């Protein structure tokens, strides 16, 4: 049942954010963790490209979803979305993006990484 639940979750993301479909479809249909990481990549690319309204929509959706998430949805948001955010972020993307991250997602990020994102330069 958890796999079906995550498939529905990813389908919902794809219907709300159709630009993520090509990124997700680079992976096999069963590669659900990679597909969720692509949503995180899409958010990070939006930070980097100063498409902040788009990034805010992603973050708002995930923040609201987290508030009512089942245990498997929580795991996917935490491990495959939040932990992956800012992975390929530019310094400008980090500066623009971090203030947009809702507190519940920031907490998960800091709980895993131990600190706010910093430039890798």
DSSP file (Angstrom, degrees, kcal/mol; ACC not computed):
  #  RESIDUE AA STRUCTURE BP1 BP2  ACC     N-H-->O    O-->H-N    N-H-->O    O-->H-N    TCO  KAPPA ALPHA  PHI   PSI    X-CA   Y-CA   Z-CA
    1    1 A X     >        0   0    0      0, 0.0     4,-2.3     0, 0.0     5,-0.2   0.000 360.0 360.0 360.0 -39.0    0.0    0.0    0.0
    2    2 A X  H  >  +     0   0    0      1,-0.2     4,-2.3     2,-0.2     5,-0.2   0.886 360.0  53.7 -57.9 -37.1    2.8    2.6    0.7
    3    3 A X  H  > S+     0   0    0      1,-0.2     4,-2.3     2,-0.2    -1,-0.2   0.921 109.5  47.2 -63.2 -43.2    4.0    2.3   -2.9
    4    4 A X  H  > S+     0   0    0      1,-0.2     4,-2.1     2,-0.2    -1,-0.2   0.883 110.5  53.7 -63.5 -38.6    0.5    3.1   -4.2
    5    5 A X  H  X S+     0   0    0     -4,-2.3     4,-2.0     2,-0.2    -2,-0.2   0.908 110.4  45.7 -63.0 -43.0    0.3    6.0   -1.8
    6    6 A X  H  X S+     0   0    0     -4,-2.3     4,-2.8     2,-0.2     5,-0.2   0.872 108.9  55.7 -70.2 -37.2    3.5    7.5   -3.1
    7    7 A X  H  X S+     0   0    0     -4,-2.3     4,-2.4     1,-0.2    -1,-0.2   0.917 109.4  47.3 -59.7 -41.7    2.5    6.9   -6.7
    8    8 A X  H  X S+     0   0    0     -4,-2.1     4,-2.3     2,-0.2    -2,-0.2   0.904 111.1  52.0 -64.0 -41.2   -0.6    9.0   -6.0
    9    9 A X  H  X S+     0   0    0     -4,-2.0     4,-2.2     2,-0.2    -2,-0.2   0.932 112.0  45.2 -60.1 -48.0    1.5   11.6   -4.2
   10   10 A X  H  X S+     0   0    0     -4,-2.8     4,-2.7     1,-0.2    -1,-0.2   0.891 110.9  53.4 -66.6 -39.3    3.8   11.9   -7.2
   11   11 A X  H  X S+     0   0    0     -4,-2.4     4,-2.3    -5,-0.2    -1,-0.2   0.899 108.1  51.6 -60.8 -39.5    0.9   12.0   -9.7
   12   12 A X  H  X S+     0   0    0     -4,-2.3     4,-2.2     2,-0.2     5,-0.2   0.921 109.6  49.1 -63.6 -43.5   -0.6   14.9   -7.6
   13   13 A X  H  X S+     0   0    0     -4,-2.2     4,-2.7     1,-0.2    -2,-0.2   0.937 111.6  49.7 -58.8 -47.0    2.8   16.7   -7.9
   14   14 A X  H  < S+     0   0    0     -4,-2.7     7,-0.2     1,-0.2    -2,-0.2   0.873 111.1  48.6 -62.8 -37.4    2.9   16.1  -11.6
   15   15 A X  H  < S+     0   0    0     -4,-2.3     3,-0.4     1,-0.2    -1,-0.2   0.872 117.6  40.9 -71.7 -35.1   -0.7   17.4  -12.1
   16   16 A X  H  < S+     0   0    0     -4,-2.2     2,-0.3     1,-0.2    -2,-0.2   0.808 129.0  29.9 -79.4 -30.4   -0.1   20.5  -10.0
   17   17 A X    ><  +     0   0    0     -4,-2.7     3,-2.3    -5,-0.2     4,-0.3  -0.652  67.1 173.7-131.3  74.1    3.4   21.2  -11.5
   18   18 A X  G >  S+     0   0    0     -3,-0.4     3,-1.3    -2,-0.3     4,-0.5   0.718  72.9  71.6 -60.6 -22.3    3.4   19.8  -15.0
   19   19 A X  G 3  S+     0   0    0      1,-0.2     4,-0.5     2,-0.1    -1,-0.3   0.724  91.7  60.3 -65.4 -18.3    6.9   21.2  -15.7
   20   20 A X  G <> S+     0   0    0     -3,-2.3     4,-2.6    -7,-0.2    -1,-0.2   0.668  82.5  83.9 -81.6 -15.3    8.3   18.5  -13.4
   21   21 A X  H <> S+     0   0    0     -3,-1.3     4,-2.8    -4,-0.3    -1,-0.2   0.926  88.8  48.0 -57.3 -51.2    7.0   15.7  -15.5
   22   22 A X  H  4 S+     0   0    0     -4,-0.5     4,-0.3     1,-0.2    -1,-0.2   0.888 113.0  49.8 -59.7 -36.7    9.9   15.6  -18.0
   23   23 A X  H >4 S+     0   0    0     -4,-0.5     3,-1.1     1,-0.2    -1,-0.2   0.944 114.3  44.1 -63.7 -46.9   12.4   15.6  -15.1
   24   24 A X  H >< S+     0   0    0     -4,-2.6     3,-1.8     1,-0.2    -2,-0.2   0.866 106.1  61.1 -66.5 -36.1   10.6   12.8  -13.3
   25   25 A X  T 3< S+     0   0    0     -4,-2.8    -1,-0.2     1,-0.3    -2,-0.2   0.488  81.8  81.0 -76.1  -0.3   10.2   10.8  -16.4
   26   26 A X  T <  S+     0   0    0     -3,-1.1     2,-0.3    -4,-0.3    -1,-0.3   0.687  92.9  63.4 -68.5 -17.2   13.9   10.6  -16.9
   27   27 A X  S <  S-     0   0    0     -3,-1.8     5,-0.0    -4,-0.2     0, 0.0  -0.749 101.9 -91.5-109.2 153.9   13.6    7.8  -14.3
   28   28 A X    >   -     0   0    0     -2,-0.3     3,-1.6     1,-0.1     7,-0.1  -0.208  40.4-111.2 -57.2 153.1   11.8    4.5  -14.5
   29   29 A X  T 3  S+     0   0    0      1,-0.3    -1,-0.1    -4,-0.1     6,-0.0   0.776 119.0  53.0 -61.5 -26.4    8.3    4.5  -13.2
   30   30 A X  T 3  S+     0   0    0      1,-0.2     2,-1.9     2,-0.1    -1,-0.3   0.575  83.4  91.9 -84.4  -9.0    9.2    2.4  -10.2
   31   31 A X    <>  +     0   0    0     -3,-1.6     4,-2.0     1,-0.2    -1,-0.2  -0.437  47.7 156.6 -85.8  65.5   12.1    4.8   -9.2
   32   32 A X  H  >  +     0   0    0     -2,-1.9     4,-2.1     1,-0.2    -1,-0.2   0.841  66.3  54.4 -65.5 -36.9    9.9    6.8   -6.9
   33   33 A X  H  > S+     0   0    0     -3,-0.3     4,-2.1     1,-0.2    -1,-0.2   0.917 109.7  47.9 -64.9 -41.4   12.7    8.2   -4.7
   34   34 A X  H  > S+     0   0    0      1,-0.2     4,-1.7     2,-0.2    -2,-0.2   0.880 109.3  54.0 -65.6 -37.1   14.5    9.6   -7.8
   35   35 A X  H  X S+     0   0    0     -4,-2.0     4,-1.1     2,-0.2    -1,-0.2   0.906 108.8  48.1 -64.2 -40.6   11.3   11.1   -9.0
   36   36 A X  H  X S+     0   0    0     -4,-2.1     4,-1.6     1,-0.2     3,-0.5   0.899 108.4  54.8 -66.3 -38.9   10.7   12.9   -5.7
   37   37 A X  H  X S+     0   0    0     -4,-2.1     4,-2.5     1,-0.2    -1,-0.2   0.845 101.8  58.7 -62.2 -32.0   14.3   14.2   -5.8
   38   38 A X  H  X S+     0   0    0     -4,-1.7     4,-2.5     2,-0.2    -1,-0.2   0.837 101.3  54.5 -66.2 -31.6   13.6   15.6   -9.3
   39   39 A X  H  X S+     0   0    0     -4,-1.1     4,-1.9    -3,-0.5    -1,-0.2   0.911 108.5  48.8 -66.4 -40.3   10.9   17.7   -7.7
   40   40 A X  H  X S+     0   0    0     -4,-1.6     4,-2.5    40,-0.4    46,-0.3   0.912 110.6  51.3 -61.9 -42.3   13.5   19.0   -5.2
   41   41 A X  H  X S+     0   0    0     -4,-2.5     4,-3.1     1,-0.2     5,-0.2   0.916 107.0  53.7 -59.8 -42.6   15.8   19.7   -8.2
   42   42 A X  H  X S+     0   0    0     -4,-2.5     4,-1.8     1,-0.2    -1,-0.2   0.893 109.7  47.6 -60.4 -40.7   13.0   21.6   -9.9
   43   43 A X  H  X S+     0   0    0     -4,-1.9     4,-1.9     2,-0.2    -1,-0.2   0.925 112.8  48.7 -65.0 -44.7   12.6   23.8   -6.8
   44   44 A X  H  X S+     0   0    0     -4,-2.5     4,-2.7     1,-0.2    46,-0.2   0.903 109.2  52.2 -63.6 -41.9   16.3   24.4   -6.6
   45   45 A X  H  X S+     0   0    0     -4,-3.1     4,-2.2     1,-0.2    -1,-0.2   0.890 107.2  53.9 -61.1 -38.0   16.5   25.3  -10.3
   46   46 A X  H  <>S+     0   0    0     -4,-1.8     5,-2.7    -5,-0.2    -1,-0.2   0.904 108.7  48.8 -63.5 -40.3   13.7   27.8   -9.7
   47   47 A X  H ><5S+     0   0    0     -4,-1.9     3,-1.6     1,-0.2    -2,-0.2   0.961 112.8  47.9 -58.4 -51.0   15.8   29.4   -6.9
   48   48 A X  H 3<5S+     0   0    0     -4,-2.7    -2,-0.2     1,-0.3    -1,-0.2   0.829 114.4  45.3 -61.0 -34.3   18.9   29.5   -9.2
   49   49 A X  T 3<5S-     0   0    0     -4,-2.2    -1,-0.3    -5,-0.2    -2,-0.2   0.239 112.7-115.5 -97.6  12.4   16.9   31.0  -12.0
   50   50 A X  T < 5 +     0   0    0     -3,-1.6     2,-1.1     1,-0.2     3,-0.2   0.796  69.9 140.5  57.7  32.4   15.1   33.6   -9.8
   51   51 A X     >< +     0   0    0     -5,-2.7     4,-2.0    -6,-0.2     3,-0.2  -0.577  19.0 158.0 -96.2  67.0   11.8   32.0  -10.6
   52   52 A X  H  >  +     0   0    0     -2,-1.1     4,-2.6     1,-0.2    -1,-0.2   0.799  62.0  57.5 -72.4 -31.3   10.8   32.6   -7.0
   53   53 A X  H  > S+     0   0    0     -3,-0.2     4,-1.8     2,-0.2    -1,-0.2   0.912 109.7  47.3 -64.3 -40.0    7.0   32.6   -7.3
   54   54 A X  H  > S+     0   0    0      2,-0.2     4,-2.0    -3,-0.2    -2,-0.2   0.935 112.0  49.4 -64.2 -46.4    7.3   29.1   -8.8
   55   55 A X  H  X S+     0   0    0     -4,-2.0     4,-2.7     1,-0.2     5,-0.2   0.901 108.8  53.5 -59.9 -41.4    9.7   28.0   -6.0
   56   56 A X  H  X S+     0   0    0     -4,-2.6     4,-2.8     1,-0.2    -1,-0.2   0.879 105.9  52.9 -62.9 -37.5    7.2   29.4   -3.4
   57   57 A X  H  X S+     0   0    0     -4,-1.8     4,-2.3     2,-0.2    -1,-0.2   0.923 110.8  47.4 -63.8 -43.0    4.4   27.3   -4.9
   58   58 A X  H  X S+     0   0    0     -4,-2.0     4,-2.5     2,-0.2    -2,-0.2   0.956 115.4  45.0 -59.5 -50.6    6.5   24.1   -4.7
   59   59 A X  H  X S+     0   0    0     -4,-2.7     4,-2.7     1,-0.2    -2,-0.2   0.888 112.0  51.1 -64.6 -40.5    7.5   24.9   -1.1
   60   60 A X  H  X S+     0   0    0     -4,-2.8     4,-2.6    -5,-0.2     5,-0.3   0.929 110.7  49.5 -62.4 -45.3    4.0   25.9    0.0
   61   61 A X  H  X S+     0   0    0     -4,-2.3     4,-2.6    -5,-0.2    -2,-0.2   0.945 114.4  44.2 -58.5 -49.0    2.6   22.7   -1.5
   62   62 A X  H  X S+     0   0    0     -4,-2.5     4,-2.4     2,-0.2    -2,-0.2   0.873 112.7  51.9 -67.9 -36.5    5.2   20.5    0.3
   63   63 A X  H  X S+     0   0    0     -4,-2.7     4,-1.4     2,-0.2    -1,-0.2   0.930 113.2  44.1 -64.1 -45.8    4.8   22.5    3.6
   64   64 A X  H  X S+     0   0    0     -4,-2.6     4,-0.7     1,-0.2    -2,-0.2   0.900 113.2  51.6 -65.7 -40.3    1.0   22.0    3.6
   65   65 A X  H >< S+     0   0    0     -4,-2.6     3,-1.1    -5,-0.3     4,-0.4   0.896 105.3  56.6 -62.8 -40.2    1.4   18.3    2.6
   66   66 A X  H >< S+     0   0    0     -4,-2.4     3,-1.0     1,-0.3    -1,-0.2   0.876  98.6  61.3 -59.0 -38.3    3.8   17.8    5.4
   67   67 A X  H 3< S+     0   0    0     -4,-1.4    -1,-0.3     1,-0.2    -2,-0.2   0.756 120.0  24.7 -62.5 -24.8    1.2   19.0    7.9
   68   68 A X  T << S+     0   0    0     -3,-1.1    -1,-0.2    -4,-0.7    -2,-0.2   0.185  93.2 140.1-123.3  16.1   -1.2   16.2    7.0
   69   69 A X    <   -     0   0    0     -3,-1.0     2,-0.1    -4,-0.4    -3,-0.1  -0.260  48.7-129.7 -68.6 144.1    1.3   13.6    5.7
   70   70 A X     >  -     0   0    0      1,-0.1     4,-2.8     4,-0.0     5,-0.2  -0.310  41.6 -93.6 -73.5 173.2    1.0    9.9    6.3
   71   71 A X  H  > S+     0   0    0      1,-0.2     4,-2.0     2,-0.2     5,-0.1   0.891 127.5  46.1 -62.4 -39.1    4.2    8.3    7.6
   72   72 A X  H  > S+     0   0    0      2,-0.2     4,-2.1     1,-0.2    -1,-0.2   0.883 113.1  49.5 -73.0 -36.6    5.4    7.3    4.1
   73   73 A X  H  > S+     0   0    0      2,-0.2     4,-2.7     1,-0.2     5,-0.2   0.919 109.8  52.3 -64.6 -42.3    4.6   10.7    2.7
   74   74 A X  H  X S+     0   0    0     -4,-2.8     4,-3.0     1,-0.2     5,-0.2   0.927 108.4  51.4 -57.2 -45.4    6.5   12.3    5.6
   75   75 A X  H  X>S+     0   0    0     -4,-2.0     4,-3.1     1,-0.2     5,-0.5   0.919 111.4  46.6 -58.9 -45.0    9.5   10.1    4.8
   76   76 A X  I  X>S+     0   0    0     -4,-2.1     4,-1.5     2,-0.2     5,-0.7   0.895 114.0  47.3 -67.6 -39.8    9.4   11.1    1.1
   77   77 A X  I  X>S+     0   0    0     -4,-2.7     5,-3.2     3,-0.2     4,-0.7   0.944 119.7  40.0 -64.5 -46.5    9.1   14.8    1.9
   78   78 A X  I  <>S+     0   0    0     -4,-3.0     5,-1.9    -5,-0.2    -2,-0.2   0.972 127.0  28.4 -67.2 -57.0   11.9   14.6    4.5
   79   79 A X  I  <5S+     0   0    0     -4,-3.1    -3,-0.2    -5,-0.2    -2,-0.1   0.835 131.2  29.1 -80.9 -34.6   14.4   12.3    2.8
   80   80 A X  I  <<S+     0   0    0     -4,-1.5   -40,-0.4    -5,-0.5    -3,-0.2   0.573 130.6  27.1-111.0 -10.2   13.8   12.8   -0.9
   81   81 A X  I  X<S+     0   0    0     -5,-0.7     4,-1.2    -4,-0.7     3,-0.3   0.731 125.5  33.8-109.3 -65.5   12.6   16.4   -1.1
   82   82 A X  I >4<S+     0   0    0     -5,-3.2     3,-0.8     1,-0.2    -3,-0.2   0.921 118.7  49.8 -64.4 -46.6   13.9   18.4    1.8
   83   83 A X  T 34<S+     0   0    0     -5,-1.9    -1,-0.2    -6,-0.3    -4,-0.1   0.806 113.9  48.4 -62.3 -26.6   17.3   16.7    2.2
   84   84 A X  T >4 S+     0   0    0     -3,-0.3     3,-1.8    -6,-0.2    -1,-0.2   0.645  84.9 112.6 -89.2 -16.7   17.9   17.1   -1.6
   85   85 A X  T << S+     0   0    0     -4,-1.2   -44,-0.1    -3,-0.8   -45,-0.1  -0.252  83.6  15.4 -55.8 144.4   16.9   20.8   -1.7
   86   86 A X  T >  S+     0   0    0    -46,-0.3     3,-1.4     1,-0.1    -1,-0.3   0.510  84.4 130.7  70.6   7.3   19.8   23.2   -2.5
   87   87 A X  T <  S+     0   0    0     -3,-1.8    -2,-0.1     1,-0.3    -1,-0.1   0.917  87.0  20.8 -58.4 -44.5   22.0   20.2   -3.8
   88   88 A X  T 3  S+     0   0    0     -4,-0.2    -1,-0.3   -47,-0.0     2,-0.2  -0.113  96.6 143.5-112.5  34.1   22.9   22.0   -7.0
   89   89 A X    <   -     0   0    0     -3,-1.4    31,-0.3     4,-0.1     2,-0.2  -0.490  44.1-136.1 -79.0 142.9   22.1   25.5   -5.8
   90   90 A X     >  -     0   0    0    -46,-0.2     4,-2.6    -2,-0.2     5,-0.2  -0.479  32.6-103.4 -83.0 164.3   24.2   28.5   -6.8
   91   91 A X  H  > S+     0   0    0      1,-0.2     4,-2.3     2,-0.2     5,-0.2   0.908 126.9  48.4 -55.4 -40.2   25.2   31.1   -4.2
   92   92 A X  H  > S+     0   0    0      2,-0.2     4,-2.5     1,-0.2     5,-0.3   0.881 109.5  53.1 -67.0 -37.1   22.5   33.4   -5.5
   93   93 A X  H  > S+     0   0    0      2,-0.2     4,-2.7     1,-0.2     5,-0.3   0.893 110.2  47.0 -64.1 -40.3   20.0   30.5   -5.4
   94   94 A X  H  X S+     0   0    0     -4,-2.6     4,-2.4     2,-0.2     5,-0.3   0.935 112.7  49.2 -65.2 -46.2   20.7   29.8   -1.8
   95   95 A X  H  X S+     0   0    0     -4,-2.3     4,-0.5    -5,-0.2    -2,-0.2   0.902 120.2  36.6 -61.7 -41.9   20.5   33.5   -0.9
   96   96 A X  H  < S+     0   0    0     -4,-2.5     4,-0.3    -5,-0.2    -1,-0.2   0.861 122.2  44.0 -77.8 -36.2   17.1   33.9   -2.7
   97   97 A X  H >X S+     0   0    0     -4,-2.7     3,-1.5    -5,-0.3     4,-0.7   0.881  97.7  64.9 -82.9 -40.9   15.7   30.5   -1.8
   98   98 A X  H >< S+     0   0    0     -4,-2.4     3,-1.3     1,-0.3    -1,-0.2   0.885  99.1  54.1 -57.0 -43.2   16.4   29.9    1.9
   99   99 A X  T 3< S+     0   0    0     -4,-0.5    -1,-0.3    -5,-0.3    -2,-0.1   0.750 105.3  57.0 -63.2 -19.7   14.2   32.7    3.1
  100  100 A X  T <4 S+     0   0    0     -3,-1.5     2,-0.3    -4,-0.3    -1,-0.2   0.669  80.6 105.1 -82.4 -17.2   11.3   31.3    1.2
  101  101 A X  S << S-     0   0    0     -3,-1.3     5,-0.1    -4,-0.7   -45,-0.1  -0.493  76.6-120.4 -71.9 123.4   11.5   27.8    2.8
  102  102 A X    >>  -     0   0    0     -2,-0.3     4,-2.6     1,-0.1     3,-0.7  -0.237  24.5-110.7 -61.0 152.8    8.6   27.4    5.4
  103  103 A X  H 3> S+     0   0    0      1,-0.3     4,-2.5     2,-0.2     5,-0.2   0.835 115.4  56.0 -57.1 -38.1    9.7   26.8    9.0
  104  104 A X  H 3> S+     0   0    0      1,-0.2     4,-1.2     2,-0.2    -1,-0.3   0.870 113.1  42.0 -67.2 -33.0    8.5   23.1    9.0
  105  105 A X  H <> S+     0   0    0     -3,-0.7     4,-2.3     2,-0.2    -2,-0.2   0.865 111.4  55.7 -77.9 -36.9   10.7   22.3    6.0
  106  106 A X  H  X S+     0   0    0     -4,-2.6     4,-3.0     1,-0.2     5,-0.3   0.911 104.9  54.0 -58.2 -42.1   13.6   24.4    7.4
  107  107 A X  H  X S+     0   0    0     -4,-2.5     4,-2.7     1,-0.2    -1,-0.2   0.926 109.0  47.2 -60.1 -45.0   13.5   22.3   10.5
  108  108 A X  H  X S+     0   0    0     -4,-1.2     4,-1.7     2,-0.2    -1,-0.2   0.909 112.7  50.2 -62.3 -41.3   13.8   19.1    8.5
  109  109 A X  H  X S+     0   0    0     -4,-2.3     4,-3.2     1,-0.2     5,-0.4   0.949 114.8  42.2 -61.9 -49.7   16.6   20.5    6.5
  110  110 A X  H  X S+     0   0    0     -4,-3.0     4,-2.3     1,-0.2    -2,-0.2   0.874 109.2  58.7 -68.4 -36.9   18.6   21.6    9.5
  111  111 A X  H  < S+     0   0    0     -4,-2.7    -1,-0.2    -5,-0.3    -2,-0.2   0.879 117.6  33.6 -58.5 -36.6   17.8   18.4   11.4
  112  112 A X  H  < S+     0   0    0     -4,-1.7    -2,-0.2    -5,-0.2    -1,-0.2   0.941 129.4  31.7 -84.2 -51.9   19.5   16.5    8.6
  113  113 A X  H  < S-     0   0    0     -4,-3.2    -3,-0.2    -5,-0.2    -2,-0.2   0.685  94.8-132.3 -84.7 -19.1   22.3   18.8    7.4
  114  114 A X  S  < S+     0   0    0     -4,-2.3     2,-0.3    -5,-0.4    -4,-0.2   0.397  77.9  32.0  84.5  -4.3   23.0   20.4   10.8
  115  115 A X  S    S-     0   0    0     -6,-0.3    -2,-0.2     3,-0.0     3,-0.1  -0.978  95.1 -73.2-167.6 170.3   22.9   23.9    9.4
  116  116 A X        -     0   0    0     -2,-0.3     2,-0.1     1,-0.1   -10,-0.0  -0.318  67.3 -82.7 -67.4 159.1   21.4   26.2    6.8
  117  117 A X        -     0   0    0    -23,-0.1     2,-0.3    -2,-0.0    -1,-0.1  -0.396  50.5-168.1 -66.0 142.5   22.6   25.7    3.2
  118  118 A X        -     0   0    0     -3,-0.1     2,-0.0    -2,-0.1    -3,-0.0  -0.932  30.8 -90.3-129.0 154.2   25.9   27.4    2.3
  119  119 A X        -     0   0    0     -2,-0.3   -29,-0.1     1,-0.1   -28,-0.0  -0.352  25.2-147.2 -62.0 140.2   27.6   28.0   -1.0
  120  120 A X              0   0    0    -31,-0.3    -1,-0.1     1,-0.2   -30,-0.0   0.286 360.0 360.0 -90.8  10.0   29.9   25.2   -2.0
  121  121 A X              0   0    0      0, 0.0    -1,-0.2     0, 0.0    -2,-0.1   0.495 360.0 360.0 -77.1 360.0   32.3   27.6   -3.7
